[in-house]
Amino acid sequence: MPEQSGGFLSRPPATAHEPKGADPEPKAGRRSRKALVFMIILVVLGIGGGAGWYYLRDSASKPPTEQELRVADRQADPAPLTVTEVFRGATIPGAQGQYKVLKTQAAPHCDTAAGGAVAKELASAGCNQVVRATLTSPDGALVITAGIFNLETQKKAEEAAAAIETAVEKGEGRFGGLVAGQASNIISRAAANLTWDVRGHYLVYCLVAKADGSAIADDDARARTVRTDLAEKHLGAVVDKRATAGAAKPESSRQPS
């Protein structure tokens, strides 16, 4: 049976020896959530080769709610993200303590945080900024880069998320870690767990690597906790807040940098 954690249904990713398209779990047994694309892949950051993947997509067609429409595209949600909005403060609370924020970045060019075919898919989806940060886990054993890409529409975000899966599987693209100095630089070169999720017209992502540079298992329990704390709860809440508050007005004096 698959394991459910943090609101997401999850199972260990397929191994590299499974044929493409192999599915040991019947689709009828999967839990779905509207407008959700959630993937977990073990990658080598410098190469982008995936050891397996997890894909969850709601196939049911339901009318969007009023809140979902508020973040369905940049026309309804025009204000750019800011570092203060996404990573306010020096720490982020989690299930097992405080994540320490080492470095933040807001950039208007999405290839700053992605390479190869992944960057190409983001560009095709109208990506005009990325806001990300590098953090350490409460016990200091993990280094994480997490962030949000701002895409044109939810439809384009979902299409990009599906195409990115193929690109990462083939080793034709990658998401990049943000180096923050000293031991945290391991996030740019170590094997890592990779997760991404579509929320409205945003694509959130999270890379998790061991601070000592050793290999991280695809079912590492600490990485699952990080994904729940940062990708699902923290970054998801940033988008949810916009959906709840309604369309914000662009700040003419503040631009992504």
HELIX and SHEET records of a PDB file:
HELIX    1   1 LYS A   27  GLY A   29  5                                   3    
HELIX    2   2 GLU A   66  ARG A   70  1                                   5    
HELIX    3   3 VAL A   83  VAL A   86  1                                   4    
HELIX    4   4 CYS A  110  THR A  112  5                                   3    
HELIX    5   5 GLY A  116  SER A  124  1                                   9    
HELIX    6   6 GLN A  154  GLU A  169  1                                  16    
HELIX    7   7 GLN A  182  SER A  188  5                                   7    
HELIX    8   8 ALA A  221  VAL A  226  1                                   6    
HELIX    9   9 ARG A  227  LEU A  235  3                                   9    
HELIX   10  10 GLY A  236  ALA A  245  1                                  10    
SHEET    1   A 2 GLU A   3  SER A   5  0                                        
SHEET    2   A 2 PHE A   8  SER A  10 -1                                        
SHEET    1   B 7 PHE A  38  VAL A  44  0                                        
SHEET    2   B 7 ALA A 191  ARG A 199 -1                                        
SHEET    3   B 7 TYR A 202  LYS A 210 -1                                        
SHEET    4   B 7 LEU A 142  ASN A 150 -1                                        
SHEET    5   B 7 GLN A 129  THR A 136 -1                                        
SHEET    6   B 7 GLY A  97  ALA A 107 -1                                        
SHEET    7   B 7 THR A  91  GLY A  94 -1                                        
SHEET    1   C 2 ALA A 114  GLY A 115  0                                        
SHEET    2   C 2 GLY A 173  PHE A 175 -1                                        
END                                                                             
